[in-house]
Amino acid sequence: MKYLSTRGGMDPQSFSDILLEGLAPDGGLALPESLPAVSADTLEAWRKLNYPELATEILSLFIDDIPRSDLERLTHAAYTAQNFGSEQIVPLKPLNNGMTLLGLSEGPTLAFKDMAMQFLGQVFEYVLDKRQATLNILGATSGDTGSAAEYALKGKRGVSVFMLSPYGRMSDFQRAQMYSLHDPNIHNIALKGVFDECQDIVKALAGDLAFKAKYNLGAVNSINWARIAAQVVYYFWGWLRATSGPGQQVSFTVPSGNFGNILAGHIARQMGLPVRRLVLATNENNVLEEFFRTGIYRPRPAAETHETSSPSMDISRASNFERFVYELLGADAAKVRACWEELAATGQFDLSDRQPEFESRYGFVAGVSTHADRLQTIRDIQLEAGVLIDPHTADGVKVAAGYVEPGIPMLVLETALPAKFSETIEAATGKPAPVPAHLQGLASLDQRVEVFDCKVELVRDYIIQHAPVQAG
Ligand SMILES: *Cc1c(COP(=O)(O)O)cnc(C)c1O
């Protein structure tokens, strides 16, 4: 299995090579040359597998440069009952309205990002060990990605993490999660600015190629292909648990921001998983909903991005979206380049002539949920089903309600647990969200964080002083 770039300018590469890179050298995103197909018989044979076994089967279709026995060891180390609270790893939680939650947030940081990051932590350490290399992960987070990356990489050989976060702008819980880590390979840097400014500093430093090479800078942002591949696994898992025989269809609803999570669902469907609909839910930042409704992609500047009560979806430029457009345009890299040139020149591109296919060929539909919808949905689901859901999952449940069909299970991806966003839970229900027993002492742990003005030189100096430089 070799990987190509959506912009057509990268020689075919193996999985381990693209693992350690961010963007492809031509500015595109890596994708497999062709997608593996999974037959109905294979699917039936997978029913008896547990989660790490299923992950081994699916990931080995995408990773052919790691021996299967090693891959098996990595998936079993990533998906443990200790990390995810039960042997199921991803439990299904029925609501009383034709929907079932796909429980993706049982990992160490209570959001679905742990599903991919825990595997990434294992496979990074493995590949770096083999290559006798070191990697310094530089990232920016508005909360969930940073903590998931740090919990996955703390204490791992060969990797250090430098994570920029906007000072004073994360929830108390998110802050406590990240800043209470004291592992020597984890560096938290809070910048007196907003998330976009943190992201700009990451781009500036990673764009300085000499600096990037000298300090072996790497990334774990949502365009990393290994994260997408690891996310494909739980669509198969959800289908296997929600059906009893071949060919039965299931729909999925996905609270979306960077288009990473739902892209994994699209890939599972293209591989042959019987998925009826992929329902994309956005909050008030509805760039993606607008695209699936009209065919026009019109990302918005930071100033037009609303700060909402489902903050992990406050994204107006969906970094994984290009992978879907590549496929839509028949894997024609020249057409993809033309779209992004038009975007740079005019601020949008128009694929409205293809809009009817989004649903008929790919099963995509989309909807918007607002602050009022979120609060109402949290209240309704607690009353009807006795289940407390987080604000992002509530956006999913709200939009999914329009697409529930008799006889077709509707799986809504639970992208975080309520404890992470307690303020909004309290606004909806009058009571703060319960904190899981093992995290109750979190708020009182010592916190360690460097606070800097939002200046690229300060971050650069800190990395120079603290990054292990590779020998030779
Ligand atoms: C990251 C995140 C999302 C958005 O997922 P994408 O893959 O970026 O579309 C939704 N909900 C929560 C809680 C998240 O952390």
PDBQT file of the ligand as one rigid body, heavy atoms in Angstrom, charges set to zero:
ROOT
HETATM    1  C1  LIG A 501     -12.418  17.334  17.504  1.00  0.00    +0.000 C 
HETATM    2  C2  LIG A 501     -13.817  17.293  17.970  1.00  0.00    +0.000 A 
HETATM    3  C3  LIG A 501     -14.913  17.329  17.070  1.00  0.00    +0.000 A 
HETATM    4  C4  LIG A 501     -14.735  17.531  15.579  1.00  0.00    +0.000 C 
HETATM    5  O1  LIG A 501     -14.144  16.431  14.925  1.00  0.00    +0.000 OA
HETATM    6  P1  LIG A 501     -13.495  16.575  13.474  1.00  0.00    +0.000 P 
HETATM    7  O2  LIG A 501     -12.762  15.310  13.231  1.00  0.00    +0.000 OA
HETATM    8  O3  LIG A 501     -12.567  17.762  13.563  1.00  0.00    +0.000 OA
HETATM    9  O4  LIG A 501     -14.598  16.819  12.498  1.00  0.00    +0.000 OA
HETATM   10  C5  LIG A 501     -16.192  17.199  17.583  1.00  0.00    +0.000 A 
HETATM   11  N1  LIG A 501     -16.402  17.064  18.911  1.00  0.00    +0.000 NA
HETATM   12  C6  LIG A 501     -15.386  17.027  19.806  1.00  0.00    +0.000 A 
HETATM   13  C7  LIG A 501     -15.699  16.895  21.262  1.00  0.00    +0.000 C 
HETATM   14  C8  LIG A 501     -14.057  17.142  19.379  1.00  0.00    +0.000 A 
HETATM   15  O5  LIG A 501     -13.051  17.122  20.271  1.00  0.00    +0.000 OA
ENDROOT
TORSDOF 0
